[in-house]
Amino acid sequence: MLAELDQVAGRRARWGFALGAARVALMPPRSRRLAAVLLAACAAAAAALIHVLLPEAGLVAAVALPGLPAACAWAALATSEPPRRPSVAGRAAQVIAAAAIIACPVLALREIALYPGQAGGGAVPYAGPVMTVMFAAELAVYLLLVLRRRGLLGAGRHSGLLGLAAALAVGWVLVLNQPPGGQSDNPVITPAVTGVAIGALLAAGALAALARLLRRGGIERSLRGGAAEVMWGVLLSGPAVFIAVLLTTSRSAIAAAAANPAFVNEAYQRGATSVLAWIAHDDLGGALILFTVASIGIAAVFAVVHLPFLPPGEPREPIPAVVRPGRDDAS
C-alpha cells in the first residue's frame, strides 16, 4: 500500500486512498468481519441496557441472553452459503422466525420489568442463573439452525413458509385454550392443543409434499420437502409456545395469586420483597421449564426424522470395482 501511495498525487487523493486501504484491511470484501463487529456491538449494547435498566435480571442474564445468541448468529453468518439459496419467500420466513426467537428473551425481560423487586431465592441455590444460561443456549441453537438452513431445513428454496404457518397456528390455539390464571395453577398444554399442534404440522408437511408432487418433483423430493416443512414447524413450535404462555399470563391473575395468604407467607419466607414479583418470576420460571422441555422434545424429533433423509446432499457415486485379471478376462 505504501508503494502504491507514492503513485497517488494530491493530498486529498492520498488521504482517500489511505482511508480506503485501512477500511479494506479491517473489513475485507466478502468477509464476515463486519457482521461480527456489528453483532458484538449490539450484544454489548444490549448487555449494558439490561444491566442498567433491569438490575433485577442479574449479571448472568445481561451477559448470556445477548451474548450466546449473538455468538451463534456470527457462527452461522461466518460459514459458507447454503448449497441452495432461499427464495424471497424462504428468506422472509427465515427473518420472521429469527424475529420470533429474539422476541422470547425480550418478553422474558418485559415480565421482570413489569414486576420490579427482589423475588427472593428459590429452593435450589443458583437455579435462576443456571436456567438463564440454559435458556440463552437454547435460543442460540434455535437461531443457528434458522440462519444456516442446513439439512432438511434447506431442502427447498421456499422451505419454511408452511412450517412457520403451522407454528403460528400452534401458538394461536394455545392462546385460545389458555385458561385464566398463572401457569403454576393450571395446565398449559392440554390434549386439544397437542392434537391441533400435531395436525397442523402434518398438514403443513402434506401440503408441501403435494405441491412438489404436482410439479413433478418426484416422490423422494416430495417427501423430503414435506419433511422439511414439518421440521420447520417443529423447530418454531418451541418459541411459539413460550411467547403464547407469556402473552396469556394476565396481570389480574398474578394479582389474585399475590392476594393468597399461602403465597404471601411463602414469598416472605423465601426473602422476597415483593409478592407480585415473586409470583411473576415463578410463572416465568414455569415458562422457562416448559421451553426447555419443548426444546428437548424438538431435539428428539430432529434426531429421529433426520435419520431417513441423511445424508442431505446428493447421493454418492458408487466406488468403482477393482478389475483383476483372471480366468474370465477375455485378454
N, C-alpha and C positions, 0 to 999 in steps of 0.2 A: 504494500500500500504506500509506503514511503517512497519507493522508486516511482510509482505512478503519480504520486502527488507532485513530483518535480515537473511533470509534463502538463500540469494544470496551471493556467495563467489567471491571475486576478485573485484578490483576497477573498471576495465573496464566493467565487467558484471553488477556491481551495477549502474554505470552511464548509461549504456544502458537500464537497467530496469527502472531507474528513468525518463529518457527522453521518453521512451515508455509509461509510465504511464501518464506523462504530456500530451503527444500527444492524448492519448485516452480520457483524461479528457477534453481537449479542443475540439477535433473533434471525438465524439463518432462514432462507426461503425453504418452504415445505417442511419446516421443523415444528415440533410441538412445544418448543420452549416458551413461546408466547402464551399458549394455553396454560402451561404450568405456572407461569408468573401470575396470570390473571386469577387462576384458581387459588393459588397461595394467598394472594392479596384479599380475595373475597373471604376465604376461610379465616384469615387473621382479623378482618374487619368484623365478621360475624362473631368470632370468639370474644373480641373486645366489647361488642354491643351486649352480648349475653352476660358477660361478667359485670358490666357496669349497670345495665338496666334490670337484670334479673339475678341479683346475688343469691337469691334463694335456690336457684338451679344448681349452684355449685361449680367449682372449677373444673371438675371432670366433664360435666355437660358442656361447659363453654369450650373445652378443647376437643372433646371426642365428637360431638354432634356435627360441627362443621368440618373438622379435620379429616376424619376417616372417609366420609363420602367424597370430599374433595380429592383425597389421595387416590381413591378408586376411579373417580372420573378422569383424573390425569392419566392413570394407567390405561384406561380404555381409549383415551384420545392418543396416547403415545404409541399404541400398537398400529399395525398396518390396517388399511381399509378392508372391510369385509369383501369376500370374493364377489358378492352380488350387491351392488349399490341399491339402497332402497329408493322407491319412487317418492313423489311428493306426498302421497297419502301415507306411505310407510314411515316417512320422516316425521309427518305430523303426529302419527300415533306414538312414535318414539319420543317426541317432545312432550306430548300430553302425559305419557307415562312417567317421564323424568320429573315433570312438574308435580304429579301426584305423590311421587316418592319424597320430593323436597317438602311437600305440604305436611307430611307426617311429623317431623320434628317441629315445624312451625306451630302446628296445632297443640303439640305437647307443651311447648313453651308458653303458648297462649293460656293453657289451662293453669299453669303455675302463676302467670301474671294476673289472672282473674282473681286468684285467691292467695294474696301475699301473706307471708308469715311463716314462722317455723312450724313445720308439720311434725316435728319430733322424730325420734328414732323408731325403727321397726323392731320386730322380734329378732331378726338376724342382723348383726352389725355389718356394715359395708354392703348391704343388699342393694341400696339405691345406686351407688357408683357402679357396681357390677352390672346391674340391669341397664344402666345408661350406656355403658361401653358395649354390651351385647346389642342393644337397640341401634347404636351407631354403626356397629359392624354389619348388622343385618341390612340396614339401609344402604351401606356401601356396596354390599354384594348385589342387592337389587339394582342399584344404579349402574354397576359394572355390567351386569347382564343386559340391561336395556340399551346401554350405549354401544356395546360391542356387537350385539345381534349375531352371535355365533351359533353354530349347530342348527337346531330346529327353529330357533327364533329368527334366523335369517334365511329360511327355506324359500321364501318368495320375496319379490320386490315390494309387494303390498302387505306383507305379513305384519300383523299387529292390530289391524283395524277391527276385525271381528272379535279378537280376543279382548281388546280394550272395551268394546261394547258389552261383552259378557261380564267383565269385571265391574263395569258401571252398573249393570243390572243386578249383580250380587250386592253391591253397596246400597243400591236403591231399595231392594227388597229388605235388606237388613234395617234400613231406616224406617220403613213402613211397619215392620214387625217388632220394632224395639218397644218394649213395654215401659210405662213411666217408672222412674226410679233409677237408682245408680246400678252399675254393673255388679256391685258386690251383693245386691239383694235379689236380682232377677237374672235368669239365664239369657244370654245374648244370642247364642247360636241355637235356634230351635230346629226341629226336624223339617219344618216348612222351608226355612231359609236354606238348609242344607240341600233339600230336594230341588229347589229353584236354582241354586248355585250349580249343582251337577247338571241339571237340564240346560242351563244357559251355556255352560262350557261345551257340552256335547253338541248343542245346536250350532254354536259358532264353528266347531270343527266340521260338522256335517255340511254346513253351507259352503265353507271354504273348499272342501273336497269335491262337492257337487259342481261348484263353479269351475274348478280346474278340469274336472272330468268332461264338462260340456265344451270346454275349449280344447278338447282332445289332448290333454296333458299326460295321459297315461295313468294307469291305476296306481303305480308306485308313487309317482309325483303327486297325484291327487291325495293319496293317503298321507303323504309327507306334509303337504300343505294344510290338510285338516289337523294333523297333529301339531303343526306349528301354531295354529290359532288356539288350540286347546292349551298349549304351553304358555302362550301369551296371557290367556285368561287366568290360568292357574297362578302365574307369576304375579299378576297385578291384583289378584284377589286379596292378598295379604295387606297391602296398603289401603285397598278399598274398604276392607273390614275395619281397619284401625281408624280411618277417617270417619266412617259411619258411626262407630262407637263413641268417638269423642264429640261428634256433632250432635248426637242424640242424648248426651248427658245434660239434662236440663238443670239450670241453676236452682229452680224451685225444689227439685228432688234432692239436691245437695243440701239446701237449707232445711228441708224437712228431716233429712237424716241427721243434720247437726243439732236438731232440737231433741233428739232421742237421748234420754239420760244415760243409757248404757254407753252410747258412743261418746258422750261428753266425758264420762269418767275414764273411759279407756284412752281418749285423746290426751287428757291431762296426765294420766299415769305414764304415757309414752313421752312426756315432756313437750307436748305441742303447745304453742302459744295461741293458736287459732284453731278452733274446731272445724270451721269451714275449710281451712287449708288442709287439715288432716284428712277430712272426708274426700276432698278433691284429689289429693295426692294418692289416697288409697284407690280411688277409681282409676286414676292414671296408671297406677301400678298394675291394676287388673287388666287394663287395655294393653300394657306392655307385655304382660304374660301371655295374653291371647295372641298378640302379634308374634311372639316367639314360638308359640305352639303352631300357629299357622305357617311360619317360616320353616319349621321342621317338617311339617306335612308337605309343603311345597317342594322342599329338597328331596323328600322321598319320592314324590310323583315324578320329578325331573329324572331321578336315577332310574326309575322303572320304565318310563316312557322313552327315554333316550336310547335304551339298550337295543330295541329292534331297529332303530334308524341309524345306528353308528356303523361305520364312520360317516360323518356328514358330507364328506367330499365325494368326488367321483369315484366309481369303483376302480379298484386297482387292476392293472393289466396282469394277466397270468404270467408266471415266470416260465420262460421257455425251457423245455426239457433238454437235457444234455444228450446229444446224439453220440452213441457209442458204436463203433464198428463191430459187427458180429456176423452171425450166420445169415441173418435176414437182410444184411446190407447188400444191395444189388451190385455194388462195386466189387 
